[in-house]
Structure formats: C-alpha cells, structure tokens
C-alpha cells in the first residue's frame, strides 16, 4: 500500500492493528468483530459527542465494528431506518440511544420491536430510549425494554449505584457500589416478567430504589438496559463504559457465566477519550440538556 502523504491516521492504524490481532482466536479460527448498529438522536441530549464516547469507549473494551444512524432532534420524528420489519437484519447487536418520546404511531413502534424479534437481534438500550415512544398506545416497546418509565426525578446530582446481582456476568469486575458524577434518575413504574435488576439507585423524591441497570428477554431476544447516561461525564467513567461494553458482549453471548470474554472479542485496550468541548474524565460541569 502506497501512502503518498507519508503519514497515516493514528486512529485508522490502531483500528487496523486491533482487527488484525483479533483475527485468530482459540483453535486458529477466524473471528470477525461484532457488527453493531447504533441508533441515536432526538431531543434533550448531546448525541453527537455521546456517539463518539460510546463508539470509542466500547471498542476499547470489546471487538465491535460500528455503524451509526443519527436521526433528527425533534422528539416526534419517525426515522426512515424503521420503515420495514427487516431493518435490524444482518446486525449482531442494536444499540438504542434515542429520545423520541412524542412519537404516537403504533404501527411504527411495533415495527421497531418486530425488527428485533423477527431476526432475533439483541439490543442495548440507554437512558432516554426508555422514554421514547411513551406516548404510543402500545406496550410492545416497553415489553422489549423490560421496564416502563415515563418520567424522571428532578435534580442532576450524583447517583449512588448499588449492585444487586454481583454474580451476574455483566457486573463481574465492577465495584459493588459506585457514584456517577451527575445523574438523572428515571422513575421505573413497572418491571416486566423476564426482567432482572442488576443495580439500583435511590430516588429522594419517590423515596424508593429504582432499577438503573438490568437485563431482559422478550420473545427470545436478549436485552441489556441502563437509564444512566444523561450526561457526557457519566458516560466517560470507566464504570459506565465497562458495564455497557459487557452488556453488549452478554447480549451477544460473548460472556460466559464467570464473566470471561470469549476469545477474540476483547477490545483494543483502555485509553483516554478526548473530545472537543467535554471533559476527559468525570470532572466538569453537567452537559446542558432540556428536562
């Protein structure tokens, strides 16, 4: 390969080296990265930067190849990617980080869920995905999520996260308790039958614990969910990125019962995530966002 400029982008080179080193797993079998589609957008959050935090942070911890669909900023927008029941076909995992709470089209919402169940594509759902489609007169999306939530407590201060299923593969190696730098606690009104709470945080307004990390199964589809992630600063913490990365691996069947990652699916290794306009760690002011 001839490089006319005499230089090569460092990130591109790192990705090439990482993928090359992961081509061989146990027994000499080739391993391809997990093909992930991230769907982001809607109101109230800094999605352009969150997209990069998730892509970079997860790929440091898991062998994932990303595609991104970023919708508009209106909370009632319907996305062209969801126009057929086959929208999820060909992907290993769908990561939903979207905020479309004003959408009321029942057929549209049911089509989103059908994309997962028809092709048995697992899901990861983050923060405002739980409030998306809350205005639609159907519970199909909430059955997939494993939780029903339509509001959050006021505030923005740190949340004390307490592990409730520390033996679960996703929580292996993570602290039994940890504190987010900032937070927005979603009120969980209902949990669905196949949902398992992995961690909770206490709501000072509702005077009760609410699930903030969980897993669910719906019609054979595995799902990992977390309501944590309103602020960029929370997403930048090792705890958040570790757990979400392991949630992706678990949903795809790449974690064993002891929490070990399947051969070939480790990431490139942790490194600082430096993005313009946001902190390089959990310090800094909360990201401005509508309530």
C-alpha positions, 0 to 999 in steps of 0.5 A: 500500500502506497501512502503518498502523504507519508503519514497515516491516521493514528486512529485508522492504524490502531483500528487496523492493528486491533482487527488484525490481532483479533483475527485468530482466536482459540483453535486458529479460527477466524473471528470477525468483530461484532457488527453493531448498529447504533441508533441515536438522536432526538431531543434533550441530549448531546448525541453527537459527542455521546456517539463518539464516547460510546463508539470509542469507549466500547471498542476499547473494551470489546471487538465491535465494528460500528455503524451509526444512524443519527436521526433528527432532534425533534422528539416526534420524528419517525426515522426512515431506518424503521420503515420495514420489519427487516431493518435490524437484519444482518446486525449482531447487536442494536444499540438504542440511544434515542429520545423520541418520546412524542412519537404516537404511531403504533404501527411504527413502534411495533415495527421497531420491536418486530425488527428485533424479534423477527431476526432475533437481534439483541439490543442495548438500550440507554437512558432516554430510549426508555422514554421514547415512544411513551406516548404510543398506545402500545406496550410492545416497546416497553415489553422489549425494554423490560421496564416502563418509565415515563418520567424522571426525578428532578435534580442532576446530582450524583447517583449512588449505584448499588449492585444487586446481582454481583454474580451476574456476568455483566457486573463481574469486575465492577465495584459493588457500589459506585457514584456517577458524577451527575445523574438523572434518575428515571422513575421505573413504574413497572418491571416486566416478567423476564426482567432482572435488576442488576443495580439500583439507585435511590430516588429522594423524591419517590423515596424508593430504589429504582432499577438503573441497570438490568437485563431482559428477554422478550420473545427470545431476544436478549436485552441489556438496559441502563437509564444512566447516561444523561450526561457526557461525564457519566458516560466517560467513567470507566464504570459506565463504559465497562458495564455497557461494553459487557452488556453488549458482549452478554447480549451477544453471548460473548460472556460466559457465566464467570464473566470471561470474554470469549476469545477474540472479542476483547477490545483494543485496550483502555485509553483516554477519550478526548473530545472537543468541548467535554471533559476527559474524565468525570470532572466538569460541569453537567452537559446542558440538556432540556428536562 
